[in-house]
Amino acid sequence: MARDIDQDKDISFSRFFVGYSHAPALLVIGGIIILGCGILGLPFFLFEPGIHLMQGASTRFLVALYLTLGAYPLLLPAVLFYSFFRWAPMLYLFSSMNIPDALSMSWKLVRPRWGLHFLFTIVLAIIGAHFSMYLFYVLSLFLVGGTACIDYAS
């Protein structure tokens, strides 16, 4: 249905549910991306317990410094991995590629300008993490759709 909207075709509400046939392949693509990001982000989760040693009102500056210089940079390889494969679901849906072809094409598209894609992914992550903290994460419901639209537009 998203492909038909993109091509300005008329759609009916009953067509909305036809897209669920793509769910298994999209779950596989998402699982591959999450697994890769999880493995590359593992040092962050092993390093993070040090924060609990520095909890307290008088050490907020130290905690911020620890996160900025110590913990957050450990997530950069996972963000880079994600930025290389983030286009695979859209390539699968809009170009009718199979899963391996969509993953490799995403890699090939990002590789020439990987720094720009990496920076774009970091900006989206900061926006999503920052704004979803407001209103008890209610805004995250809107940000999921918003970041999907930003991805599609870019």
PyMOL commands that set and color helices and strands:
alter all, ss='L'
color gray80, all
select helices_A, chain A and resi 2-6+13-47+50-53+57-85+88-95+99-132+134-137+139-153
alter helices_A, ss='H'
color red, helices_A
deselect
rebuild
show_as cartoon
